[in-house]
Amino acid sequence: MQNNSNDYEFCIRLTIDNAKKRINLLEDSNKICVIEEYREWLNDGLNKHTVLLLRDDPII
């Protein structure tokens, strides 16, 4: 069980770091919009169906 907990924590940290990097690339007005979207998403609550991880090298 502890191993799964570490995996989840790693994924969450990676997702947050990725979001911060993407937000920092935007201009100020766009940063505010994206931050507000994340804030709404997080305030609605998280579950396994709402978390999306985007890869740097999409396979699509």
N, C-alpha and C positions, 0 to 999 in steps of 0.2 A: 504493500500500500504506500509506503514511504516513497518508493521509486516513482510511482505515478504522480504523487504530489510534486516531486522535483521536476518531472516532465512538464506538468501543467504550469508551474512557476516559470520554467525556462521559456515556454511558448508565450506566456503572457508578457514577460519582460522583452522578448524578441519583438512581439507585436507592438508594444508601446514604443520601443526604440525606433522601429521602422516608421511608425506614425509620426513621431517627432521629426525624423529626418525628412520625410515627405512634406510635412507642414513647413519646415524651415526653408524649403526650396521655393515656396510660394510668396507672392507679393502680399503686403499687409492686409488688404481687404479680403483676399482669398483665404489667408491664414485664419482670419476671424470666422469666416463662414465654415471652414472645415473644422475648426475647434468647436464651434457651436454644434455641428452635426455629431461629433464624437461625444460631446457633453450630453446631448439628448439620448444618444444610443446607450451610454453608460447609465444614465438616470432611469432608463426604462428597465434596467436589470439585464443581467447576462445569463445565458444558459448555453448548453452545448450546441444549440441550433442557431445562435446568433453570432458566433465568433467565426470570423473569416481571416485566414492567413493568406497573404499574397506573396508569391515567390518573386525573387528578382529575375528568374529565368522561367517565365511561364511556359507550360508545355502545350498550350492551346495553339 
